[in-house]
């Protein structure tokens, strides 16, 4: 019976490893099934938008944004795909950021640049992980 528990815990750990790697420590799963769950106190469910699209001459992006609160602190995350749609030697580049006060002047808390230059297929799904902020923004350019 003990080996079944170990196998179940190992399988659950592997299934959650990718999604919990970028989540703040306060939301990590308990170490065992019998331990009380205090790590999720004050955590709200993720609120995610539907998929949105951005199109420019020579490139495109499809993205979604998610937000959550952990112990009263706001976090934002994004997931997106990039497409280079024109065979012109240029690549589509994306600027991703999380911030506060998006509509009243950004207070950027995290930012990163990504690029994709293969016209034969889109990029793999890019997931930014959770970062402080209440909004996720994505801009694309061709360079």
C-alpha positions in Angstrom: 0.0 0.0 0.0 2.9 2.3 0.8 4.3 1.9 -2.7 0.9 3.0 -4.3 1.0 6.2 -2.2 4.6 6.9 -3.4 3.6 6.3 -7.0 0.6 8.5 -6.7 2.5 11.3 -5.1 5.3 11.0 -7.7 2.8 11.2 -10.5 1.0 14.2 -9.0 4.4 15.9 -8.4 5.4 15.4 -12.1 2.0 16.6 -13.3 2.3 19.8 -11.2 6.0 20.4 -11.7 5.7 22.6 -14.8 2.8 24.7 -13.5 4.2 25.2 -10.0 7.7 26.1 -11.0 6.9 29.7 -11.7 4.2 30.1 -9.0 5.2 32.0 -5.8 6.2 29.7 -3.0 3.0 30.6 -1.0 0.9 28.5 -3.5 3.1 25.4 -3.6 1.3 22.0 -3.0 1.7 20.3 0.4 4.5 17.8 0.7 2.1 14.9 1.6 -1.6 14.1 1.4 -1.9 14.0 5.2 -0.3 17.4 5.8 -2.7 20.3 6.4 -2.9 22.8 3.5 -1.9 26.2 4.8 0.0 27.3 1.6 -3.2 28.3 -0.2 -4.6 30.5 2.5 -5.4 33.9 0.9 -5.0 32.6 -2.6 -7.7 33.4 -5.2 -8.4 31.4 -8.3 -6.8 32.4 -11.6 -8.8 34.8 -13.8 -7.8 34.3 -17.4 -8.9 36.2 -20.5 -9.8 34.4 -23.7 -7.3 34.2 -26.5 -6.6 37.6 -28.2 -4.8 38.2 -31.5 -2.4 40.9 -32.7 -1.7 41.2 -36.5 0.9 43.3 -38.2 2.3 43.2 -41.7 4.8 40.3 -41.5 3.8 38.9 -38.1 1.2 37.9 -35.7 0.7 36.8 -32.1 -2.1 35.0 -30.1 -2.0 35.6 -26.4 -4.0 35.3 -23.1 -3.4 36.9 -19.8 -4.1 35.6 -16.3 -4.2 37.3 -12.9 -4.5 36.1 -9.3 -4.0 37.3 -5.7 -1.8 35.5 -3.2 -2.1 36.9 0.4 -3.4 40.2 -0.9 -0.6 40.6 -3.5 -1.5 40.7 -7.2 0.3 38.6 -9.8 -0.1 38.4 -13.6 1.0 35.9 -16.2 0.8 35.5 -19.9 1.0 32.8 -22.5 1.4 33.4 -26.2 2.4 32.1 -29.7 4.3 34.1 -32.3 4.2 33.8 -36.1 6.5 35.3 -38.7 4.2 35.5 -41.7 6.4 37.0 -44.4 9.6 35.6 -46.0 11.6 38.9 -45.9 14.6 38.1 -43.7 13.0 39.9 -40.7 11.7 38.3 -37.5 8.7 39.0 -35.4 9.7 40.3 -32.0 7.5 40.5 -28.9 7.8 42.7 -25.8 6.0 41.2 -22.8 5.5 42.9 -19.5 3.6 42.7 -16.3 2.6 46.0 -14.6 0.3 47.9 -12.3 -1.9 50.9 -13.4 -1.9 49.8 -17.1 -4.3 52.5 -18.2 -2.8 55.3 -16.1 0.9 55.0 -16.9 2.6 51.7 -16.5 4.4 50.8 -13.4 6.3 47.9 -15.0 7.3 45.0 -12.6 8.7 42.6 -15.2 9.6 42.7 -18.8 11.2 40.4 -21.4 11.8 40.3 -25.2 11.1 37.3 -27.4 11.7 36.7 -31.1 10.6 34.2 -33.8 11.9 34.1 -37.3 10.7 30.8 -38.8 8.1 31.4 -41.6 7.3 27.7 -41.9 5.5 27.4 -38.5 4.6 29.4 -35.4 6.6 29.4 -32.2 6.0 26.9 -29.4 3.7 28.2 -26.6 5.6 30.7 -24.5 4.5 31.0 -20.8 5.9 33.9 -18.8 5.3 32.6 -15.3 3.8 34.6 -12.5 5.1 38.1 -11.8 4.0 40.9 -9.5 1.4 43.1 -11.2 -2.3 43.2 -12.1 -2.0 43.3 -15.9 0.0 41.5 -18.7 0.8 43.4 -21.9 2.2 42.2 -25.2 3.5 44.2 -28.2 4.9 42.8 -31.4 7.2 44.3 -34.0 9.0 43.2 -37.1 12.8 43.7 -37.2 
